[in-house]
Amino acid sequence: MKKLALHWQILLGMAAGVIFALILTNFSWGAEFIGDWIKPFGNIFINALKLIAVPLILASLVKGISDLKDISKLSKMGARTIGIYIFTTIVAVTIGLGMVNLIKPGNAITEETQQDLITSYEGDASGIKANADKQRESGPLQALEDIVPENIFAAAGDNANMLQVIFFAIFFGIGLILIPEKAAKPVKDFFDGFNEVILKMIDLIMLAAPYGVFALLAALVVESPSTDLFAALAMYGVTVLIGLALMIGFYILLVWITTKNKPSFFVNGIAPAQLLAFSTSSSAATLPVTMERVEEHMGVSREVSSFVLPIGATINMDGTSLYQAVAAVFIAQAFGMDLSVGAQLGIIATATLASIGSAAVPGAGMVMLVIVLAQAGIPEAGLALIFAVDRPLDMCRTMVNVTGDAAVSLMVAKSVDKMGPPNVKEWDDHYDPDSDNTESELEKREKA
């Protein structure tokens, strides 16, 4: 196993988990055994990744911003990052609308199947709708107000408050730039060391990745809904998957055009993070691995990755946006509604804005979907139609979200001349502050 590349180890773990679960489902005690003795190890693995998400964002953003030494560089990088994220999100929603109008999966849903789905999942749908109603009742500037925390320690205690932690880290980093360098040096040295410790913790956690995804996939198989419901929604799932595949192809094309690197360079570099995103359904949980792959395997400077990726994990949800567009039109088709061009343009705008406010955790896209449905005048009860296949599609769209974050980080790094050769570190490499081997080739060149 140790001789295999990480993405192959993760793929083997996923395949073994599925096969193991399929074998055990033939026994009456199989599902209970997996739930009691296998699934907890998957939850431990996800918790370990979530454990270091907030410290990683705090340490890497403060270090990355303070290393800029000039606020004008921060504004330049920030404008490019957000501009590219908004562009890719609009493209994702447009692809989703194009695919769902071309394939028309909702026309295949019979009235009987529709009623079965609504009956099976109306309880879940009502809970999601209540959460969305609460968000809609808030004022127009509530999202902006929520970015500024009243207590950073309380904000850091919940991964759902990632934007608040990012705001504090950026604010703190700007403060470090503005004070005298002599006073800032001890604080910067602390965050430099803190960041190295967190990165080493990521290396250690990733040693358990094949076993973690084994447990997660085994649990998913035994908890899946009945095959009848999957068959009824097969065309919907295929539509989403084709759209997501086109989006990944779009990212590869963008990276190839802007950085001149071969598609294989990007695909091999980001593959482990993609597989982890697929297994965990959480951009936030995958963030530590995404940062490691982009920095060490694709040569992006840490000051770029530490700024672009945490923001991307929070506001760049291209896979979620694409899925919301497909789901909204699919539900409308299932109810026999014919959406006008204006209504579909409204879906593009609403899905783009909703993706920015969507938390980087499993299932968050469902809450945002209710807002998209309401804007287009589509019955919110139709949410129950897609619950049966939401979990596997959530895994796929999270993989696209992570791929988009990585692609944008490469594009931004290239645009500000912050890309160098890859500099891979192994889990047992030692951190020596007096040695050059702790610096990337790009950092060495900048110092020279």
Summary of the structure (lengths in Angstrom):
residues: 448
radius of gyration: 22.1
end to end distance: 39.7
largest distance: 72.4
contacts: 1588
relative contact order: 0.17
helix: 81%
strand: 0%
